[in-house]
Amino acid sequence: MRAYTDQVLAGAAAGQLRPLIGQRFPLERAADAHAAIEARATVGKTLLDVT
């Protein structure tokens, strides 16, 4: 398990792995983002845009 973890972390550090971003919500809709996560209506990562 340790060797696998080291390999994955090295790949991430080298930019070879990218997270699956399923949806983005503006910060003003944080409650909607939480509701979607709780309802298991999301795939991948849910991001809050703060810009």
PDB file of N, CA, C and O in Angstrom:
ATOM      1  N   MET A   1       0.836  -1.186   0.000  1.00  0.00           N
ATOM      2  CA  MET A   1       0.000   0.000   0.000  1.00  0.00           C
ATOM      3  C   MET A   1       0.884   1.254   0.000  1.00  0.00           C
ATOM      4  O   MET A   1       0.561   2.250  -0.648  1.00  0.00           O
ATOM      5  N   ARG A   2       1.976   1.193   0.718  1.00  0.00           N
ATOM      6  CA  ARG A   2       2.873   2.355   0.794  1.00  0.00           C
ATOM      7  C   ARG A   2       3.451   2.697  -0.576  1.00  0.00           C
ATOM      8  O   ARG A   2       3.532   3.870  -0.941  1.00  0.00           O
ATOM      9  N   ALA A   3       3.850   1.681  -1.333  1.00  0.00           N
ATOM     10  CA  ALA A   3       4.423   1.916  -2.661  1.00  0.00           C
ATOM     11  C   ALA A   3       3.380   2.530  -3.593  1.00  0.00           C
ATOM     12  O   ALA A   3       3.693   3.431  -4.371  1.00  0.00           O
ATOM     13  N   TYR A   4       2.152   2.046  -3.515  1.00  0.00           N
ATOM     14  CA  TYR A   4       1.083   2.589  -4.341  1.00  0.00           C
ATOM     15  C   TYR A   4       0.816   4.051  -3.982  1.00  0.00           C
ATOM     16  O   TYR A   4       0.652   4.892  -4.866  1.00  0.00           O
ATOM     17  N   THR A   5       0.774   4.343  -2.700  1.00  0.00           N
ATOM     18  CA  THR A   5       0.552   5.714  -2.243  1.00  0.00           C
ATOM     19  C   THR A   5       1.660   6.629  -2.742  1.00  0.00           C
ATOM     20  O   THR A   5       1.384   7.727  -3.225  1.00  0.00           O
ATOM     21  N   ASP A   6       2.897   6.196  -2.633  1.00  0.00           N
ATOM     22  CA  ASP A   6       4.027   6.995  -3.122  1.00  0.00           C
ATOM     23  C   ASP A   6       3.921   7.247  -4.623  1.00  0.00           C
ATOM     24  O   ASP A   6       4.204   8.348  -5.095  1.00  0.00           O
ATOM     25  N   GLN A   7       3.512   6.220  -5.371  1.00  0.00           N
ATOM     26  CA  GLN A   7       3.377   6.350  -6.821  1.00  0.00           C
ATOM     27  C   GLN A   7       2.271   7.353  -7.176  1.00  0.00           C
ATOM     28  O   GLN A   7       2.455   8.193  -8.057  1.00  0.00           O
ATOM     29  N   VAL A   8       1.148   7.267  -6.502  1.00  0.00           N
ATOM     30  CA  VAL A   8       0.036   8.179  -6.778  1.00  0.00           C
ATOM     31  C   VAL A   8       0.404   9.612  -6.405  1.00  0.00           C
ATOM     32  O   VAL A   8       0.113  10.538  -7.161  1.00  0.00           O
ATOM     33  N   LEU A   9       1.033   9.803  -5.260  1.00  0.00           N
ATOM     34  CA  LEU A   9       1.426  11.153  -4.858  1.00  0.00           C
ATOM     35  C   LEU A   9       2.460  11.740  -5.810  1.00  0.00           C
ATOM     36  O   LEU A   9       2.422  12.938  -6.090  1.00  0.00           O
ATOM     37  N   ALA A  10       3.376  10.928  -6.310  1.00  0.00           N
ATOM     38  CA  ALA A  10       4.369  11.400  -7.275  1.00  0.00           C
ATOM     39  C   ALA A  10       3.680  11.807  -8.576  1.00  0.00           C
ATOM     40  O   ALA A  10       4.031  12.823  -9.175  1.00  0.00           O
ATOM     41  N   GLY A  11       2.706  11.020  -9.010  1.00  0.00           N
ATOM     42  CA  GLY A  11       1.957  11.359 -10.217  1.00  0.00           C
ATOM     43  C   GLY A  11       1.184  12.658 -10.057  1.00  0.00           C
ATOM     44  O   GLY A  11       1.123  13.468 -10.981  1.00  0.00           O
ATOM     45  N   ALA A  12       0.594  12.856  -8.886  1.00  0.00           N
ATOM     46  CA  ALA A  12      -0.137  14.094  -8.620  1.00  0.00           C
ATOM     47  C   ALA A  12       0.815  15.288  -8.620  1.00  0.00           C
ATOM     48  O   ALA A  12       0.498  16.334  -9.187  1.00  0.00           O
ATOM     49  N   ALA A  13       1.962  15.140  -7.998  1.00  0.00           N
ATOM     50  CA  ALA A  13       2.942  16.226  -7.944  1.00  0.00           C
ATOM     51  C   ALA A  13       3.466  16.568  -9.337  1.00  0.00           C
ATOM     52  O   ALA A  13       3.815  17.718  -9.603  1.00  0.00           O
ATOM     53  N   ALA A  14       3.521  15.579 -10.223  1.00  0.00           N
ATOM     54  CA  ALA A  14       4.009  15.801 -11.586  1.00  0.00           C
ATOM     55  C   ALA A  14       2.917  16.329 -12.513  1.00  0.00           C
ATOM     56  O   ALA A  14       3.171  16.591 -13.689  1.00  0.00           O
ATOM     57  N   GLY A  15       1.702  16.484 -11.984  1.00  0.00           N
ATOM     58  CA  GLY A  15       0.609  17.002 -12.799  1.00  0.00           C
ATOM     59  C   GLY A  15      -0.022  15.966 -13.703  1.00  0.00           C
ATOM     60  O   GLY A  15      -0.726  16.316 -14.651  1.00  0.00           O
ATOM     61  N   GLN A  16       0.219  14.693 -13.423  1.00  0.00           N
ATOM     62  CA  GLN A  16      -0.321  13.615 -14.261  1.00  0.00           C
ATOM     63  C   GLN A  16      -1.735  13.209 -13.858  1.00  0.00           C
ATOM     64  O   GLN A  16      -2.419  12.527 -14.620  1.00  0.00           O
ATOM     65  N   LEU A  17      -2.175  13.611 -12.691  1.00  0.00           N
ATOM     66  CA  LEU A  17      -3.516  13.274 -12.216  1.00  0.00           C
ATOM     67  C   LEU A  17      -4.332  14.554 -12.096  1.00  0.00           C
ATOM     68  O   LEU A  17      -3.828  15.587 -11.656  1.00  0.00           O
ATOM     69  N   ARG A  18      -5.576  14.473 -12.486  1.00  0.00           N
ATOM     70  CA  ARG A  18      -6.450  15.637 -12.389  1.00  0.00           C
ATOM     71  C   ARG A  18      -7.778  15.197 -11.779  1.00  0.00           C
ATOM     72  O   ARG A  18      -8.321  14.160 -12.161  1.00  0.00           O
ATOM     73  N   PRO A  19      -8.299  15.969 -10.844  1.00  0.00           N
ATOM     74  CA  PRO A  19      -9.579  15.606 -10.245  1.00  0.00           C
ATOM     75  C   PRO A  19     -10.719  15.813 -11.239  1.00  0.00           C
ATOM     76  O   PRO A  19     -10.648  16.678 -12.112  1.00  0.00           O
ATOM     77  N   LEU A  20     -11.753  15.020 -11.096  1.00  0.00           N
ATOM     78  CA  LEU A  20     -12.958  15.187 -11.904  1.00  0.00           C
ATOM     79  C   LEU A  20     -13.826  16.240 -11.235  1.00  0.00           C
ATOM     80  O   LEU A  20     -14.349  16.020 -10.142  1.00  0.00           O
ATOM     81  N   ILE A  21     -13.978  17.381 -11.891  1.00  0.00           N
ATOM     82  CA  ILE A  21     -14.810  18.456 -11.359  1.00  0.00           C
ATOM     83  C   ILE A  21     -16.191  18.306 -11.982  1.00  0.00           C
ATOM     84  O   ILE A  21     -16.376  18.522 -13.180  1.00  0.00           O
ATOM     85  N   GLY A  22     -17.149  17.936 -11.155  1.00  0.00           N
ATOM     86  CA  GLY A  22     -18.484  17.672 -11.640  1.00  0.00           C
ATOM     87  C   GLY A  22     -19.326  18.913 -11.798  1.00  0.00           C
ATOM     88  O   GLY A  22     -20.075  19.035 -12.768  1.00  0.00           O
ATOM     89  N   GLN A  23     -19.218  19.834 -10.865  1.00  0.00           N
ATOM     90  CA  GLN A  23     -20.035  21.039 -10.907  1.00  0.00           C
ATOM     91  C   GLN A  23     -19.383  22.160 -10.108  1.00  0.00           C
ATOM     92  O   GLN A  23     -18.583  21.930  -9.200  1.00  0.00           O
ATOM     93  N   ARG A  24     -19.753  23.371 -10.479  1.00  0.00           N
ATOM     94  CA  ARG A  24     -19.267  24.569  -9.793  1.00  0.00           C
ATOM     95  C   ARG A  24     -20.471  25.394  -9.370  1.00  0.00           C
ATOM     96  O   ARG A  24     -21.471  25.486 -10.082  1.00  0.00           O
ATOM     97  N   PHE A  25     -20.350  25.989  -8.197  1.00  0.00           N
ATOM     98  CA  PHE A  25     -21.394  26.868  -7.686  1.00  0.00           C
ATOM     99  C   PHE A  25     -20.740  28.169  -7.248  1.00  0.00           C
ATOM    100  O   PHE A  25     -19.657  28.141  -6.664  1.00  0.00           O
ATOM    101  N   PRO A  26     -21.368  29.307  -7.515  1.00  0.00           N
ATOM    102  CA  PRO A  26     -20.852  30.549  -6.934  1.00  0.00           C
ATOM    103  C   PRO A  26     -21.038  30.502  -5.419  1.00  0.00           C
ATOM    104  O   PRO A  26     -21.925  29.811  -4.920  1.00  0.00           O
ATOM    105  N   LEU A  27     -20.219  31.221  -4.708  1.00  0.00           N
ATOM    106  CA  LEU A  27     -20.273  31.199  -3.246  1.00  0.00           C
ATOM    107  C   LEU A  27     -21.666  31.524  -2.725  1.00  0.00           C
ATOM    108  O   LEU A  27     -22.087  30.996  -1.696  1.00  0.00           O
ATOM    109  N   GLU A  28     -22.377  32.388  -3.430  1.00  0.00           N
ATOM    110  CA  GLU A  28     -23.718  32.770  -3.000  1.00  0.00           C
ATOM    111  C   GLU A  28     -24.691  31.583  -3.007  1.00  0.00           C
ATOM    112  O   GLU A  28     -25.737  31.632  -2.359  1.00  0.00           O
ATOM    113  N   ARG A  29     -24.344  30.515  -3.743  1.00  0.00           N
ATOM    114  CA  ARG A  29     -25.207  29.340  -3.819  1.00  0.00           C
ATOM    115  C   ARG A  29     -24.612  28.155  -3.062  1.00  0.00           C
ATOM    116  O   ARG A  29     -24.842  27.003  -3.428  1.00  0.00           O
ATOM    117  N   ALA A  30     -23.857  28.437  -2.018  1.00  0.00           N
ATOM    118  CA  ALA A  30     -23.229  27.369  -1.226  1.00  0.00           C
ATOM    119  C   ALA A  30     -24.272  26.412  -0.660  1.00  0.00           C
ATOM    120  O   ALA A  30     -24.030  25.208  -0.585  1.00  0.00           O
ATOM    121  N   ALA A  31     -25.422  26.932  -0.265  1.00  0.00           N
ATOM    122  CA  ALA A  31     -26.476  26.065   0.268  1.00  0.00           C
ATOM    123  C   ALA A  31     -26.947  25.074  -0.795  1.00  0.00           C
ATOM    124  O   ALA A  31     -27.229  23.919  -0.475  1.00  0.00           O
ATOM    125  N   ASP A  32     -27.036  25.509  -2.055  1.00  0.00           N
ATOM    126  CA  ASP A  32     -27.422  24.611  -3.142  1.00  0.00           C
ATOM    127  C   ASP A  32     -26.365  23.529  -3.355  1.00  0.00           C
ATOM    128  O   ASP A  32     -26.695  22.371  -3.614  1.00  0.00           O
ATOM    129  N   ALA A  33     -25.103  23.913  -3.246  1.00  0.00           N
ATOM    130  CA  ALA A  33     -24.017  22.945  -3.398  1.00  0.00           C
ATOM    131  C   ALA A  33     -24.097  21.883  -2.310  1.00  0.00           C
ATOM    132  O   ALA A  33     -23.956  20.693  -2.591  1.00  0.00           O
ATOM    133  N   HIS A  34     -24.322  22.305  -1.077  1.00  0.00           N
ATOM    134  CA  HIS A  34     -24.427  21.353   0.029  1.00  0.00           C
ATOM    135  C   HIS A  34     -25.635  20.446  -0.146  1.00  0.00           C
ATOM    136  O   HIS A  34     -25.564  19.252   0.143  1.00  0.00           O
ATOM    137  N   ALA A  35     -26.730  21.001  -0.612  1.00  0.00           N
ATOM    138  CA  ALA A  35     -27.937  20.200  -0.832  1.00  0.00           C
ATOM    139  C   ALA A  35     -27.692  19.148  -1.911  1.00  0.00           C
ATOM    140  O   ALA A  35     -28.138  18.009  -1.772  1.00  0.00           O
ATOM    141  N   ALA A  36     -26.998  19.508  -2.972  1.00  0.00           N
ATOM    142  CA  ALA A  36     -26.690  18.553  -4.038  1.00  0.00           C
ATOM    143  C   ALA A  36     -25.799  17.425  -3.538  1.00  0.00           C
ATOM    144  O   ALA A  36     -25.995  16.266  -3.902  1.00  0.00           O
ATOM    145  N   ILE A  37     -24.817  17.764  -2.703  1.00  0.00           N
ATOM    146  CA  ILE A  37     -23.930  16.739  -2.145  1.00  0.00           C
ATOM    147  C   ILE A  37     -24.716  15.812  -1.225  1.00  0.00           C
ATOM    148  O   ILE A  37     -24.578  14.591  -1.309  1.00  0.00           O
ATOM    149  N   GLU A  38     -25.532  16.380  -0.354  1.00  0.00           N
ATOM    150  CA  GLU A  38     -26.322  15.572   0.573  1.00  0.00           C
ATOM    151  C   GLU A  38     -27.312  14.669  -0.152  1.00  0.00           C
ATOM    152  O   GLU A  38     -27.587  13.558   0.299  1.00  0.00           O
ATOM    153  N   ALA A  39     -27.847  15.140  -1.271  1.00  0.00           N
ATOM    154  CA  ALA A  39     -28.809  14.351  -2.040  1.00  0.00           C
ATOM    155  C   ALA A  39     -28.114  13.319  -2.938  1.00  0.00           C
ATOM    156  O   ALA A  39     -28.769  12.561  -3.652  1.00  0.00           O
ATOM    157  N   ARG A  40     -26.796  13.306  -2.888  1.00  0.00           N
ATOM    158  CA  ARG A  40     -26.002  12.407  -3.737  1.00  0.00           C
ATOM    159  C   ARG A  40     -26.311  12.620  -5.214  1.00  0.00           C
ATOM    160  O   ARG A  40     -26.375  11.674  -5.999  1.00  0.00           O
ATOM    161  N   ALA A  41     -26.498  13.870  -5.565  1.00  0.00           N
ATOM    162  CA  ALA A  41     -26.805  14.245  -6.941  1.00  0.00           C
ATOM    163  C   ALA A  41     -25.571  14.781  -7.654  1.00  0.00           C
ATOM    164  O   ALA A  41     -25.695  15.478  -8.661  1.00  0.00           O
ATOM    165  N   THR A  42     -24.399  14.468  -7.153  1.00  0.00           N
ATOM    166  CA  THR A  42     -23.164  14.991  -7.718  1.00  0.00           C
ATOM    167  C   THR A  42     -22.279  13.851  -8.205  1.00  0.00           C
ATOM    168  O   THR A  42     -22.362  12.727  -7.712  1.00  0.00           O
ATOM    169  N   VAL A  43     -21.436  14.158  -9.174  1.00  0.00           N
ATOM    170  CA  VAL A  43     -20.418  13.232  -9.659  1.00  0.00           C
ATOM    171  C   VAL A  43     -19.113  14.006  -9.642  1.00  0.00           C
ATOM    172  O   VAL A  43     -19.054  15.118 -10.166  1.00  0.00           O
ATOM    173  N   GLY A  44     -18.078  13.453  -9.059  1.00  0.00           N
ATOM    174  CA  GLY A  44     -16.809  14.158  -8.985  1.00  0.00           C
ATOM    175  C   GLY A  44     -16.809  15.194  -7.883  1.00  0.00           C
ATOM    176  O   GLY A  44     -17.578  15.102  -6.926  1.00  0.00           O
ATOM    177  N   LYS A  45     -15.961  16.157  -8.021  1.00  0.00           N
ATOM    178  CA  LYS A  45     -15.794  17.202  -7.010  1.00  0.00           C
ATOM    179  C   LYS A  45     -16.783  18.341  -7.236  1.00  0.00           C
ATOM    180  O   LYS A  45     -17.113  18.683  -8.371  1.00  0.00           O
ATOM    181  N   THR A  46     -17.242  18.911  -6.143  1.00  0.00           N
ATOM    182  CA  THR A  46     -18.107  20.087  -6.188  1.00  0.00           C
ATOM    183  C   THR A  46     -17.292  21.270  -5.703  1.00  0.00           C
ATOM    184  O   THR A  46     -16.738  21.244  -4.604  1.00  0.00           O
ATOM    185  N   LEU A  47     -17.219  22.312  -6.528  1.00  0.00           N
ATOM    186  CA  LEU A  47     -16.408  23.476  -6.181  1.00  0.00           C
ATOM    187  C   LEU A  47     -17.275  24.686  -5.922  1.00  0.00           C
ATOM    188  O   LEU A  47     -18.319  24.874  -6.546  1.00  0.00           O
ATOM    189  N   LEU A  48     -16.818  25.507  -4.985  1.00  0.00           N
ATOM    190  CA  LEU A  48     -17.428  26.819  -4.741  1.00  0.00           C
ATOM    191  C   LEU A  48     -16.483  27.858  -5.323  1.00  0.00           C
ATOM    192  O   LEU A  48     -15.314  27.927  -4.943  1.00  0.00           O
ATOM    193  N   ASP A  49     -16.991  28.663  -6.245  1.00  0.00           N
ATOM    194  CA  ASP A  49     -16.203  29.745  -6.831  1.00  0.00           C
ATOM    195  C   ASP A  49     -16.297  30.965  -5.927  1.00  0.00           C
ATOM    196  O   ASP A  49     -17.393  31.434  -5.622  1.00  0.00           O
ATOM    197  N   VAL A  50     -15.158  31.474  -5.503  1.00  0.00           N
ATOM    198  CA  VAL A  50     -15.146  32.612  -4.586  1.00  0.00           C
ATOM    199  C   VAL A  50     -14.700  33.896  -5.286  1.00  0.00           C
ATOM    200  O   VAL A  50     -14.524  34.925  -4.633  1.00  0.00           O
ATOM    201  N   THR A  51     -14.520  33.848  -6.577  1.00  0.00           N
ATOM    202  CA  THR A  51     -14.087  35.051  -7.306  1.00  0.00           C
ATOM    203  C   THR A  51     -15.269  35.789  -7.872  1.00  0.00           C
ATOM    204  O   THR A  51     -15.099  36.825  -8.516  1.00  0.00           O
TER     205      THR A  51
END
